């Protein structure tokens, strides 16, 4: 991984996101499929991992704690969007707001985490990301979604 240690990224994910990863909401995400056969939980961890990897690889100065926490919570909508339900209609347009509401209820969020969650679907949602961290999560989310949809090898460690 060129000067970026997988082990170091895994340690940072646990250091900054352990409370999120152990939360009931995140455990619930293990039951919901996001893309292909990948759970929302695994997708969220992958996005956090890839976001931090990109920041390190491209030498972008970021608030790593906010980046990791926002990435872990970016899809914290807590429902199975594949189940036909009028509330799930236009999921791609509305789930970021629901994720933000749930995350704000369950965790203390700073402005960077809020922006990451709210704007990770840009350009589908028209509000552009305000912070470097938000842009990185937006990019990482698209990279992971494509990989998951086409069953490409996951970028994260086996503990996910």
Secondary structure as GFF3:
##gff-version 3
##sequence-region A 1 160
A	DSSP	alpha_helix	6	22	.	.	.	ID=ss1
A	DSSP	alpha_helix	24	29	.	.	.	ID=ss2
A	DSSP	beta_strand	33	35	.	.	.	ID=ss3
A	DSSP	beta_strand	38	39	.	.	.	ID=ss4
A	DSSP	alpha_helix	40	57	.	.	.	ID=ss5
A	DSSP	alpha_helix	64	73	.	.	.	ID=ss6
A	DSSP	three_ten_helix	86	88	.	.	.	ID=ss7
A	DSSP	alpha_helix	91	106	.	.	.	ID=ss8
A	DSSP	alpha_helix	111	119	.	.	.	ID=ss9
A	DSSP	alpha_helix	132	149	.	.	.	ID=ss10
###
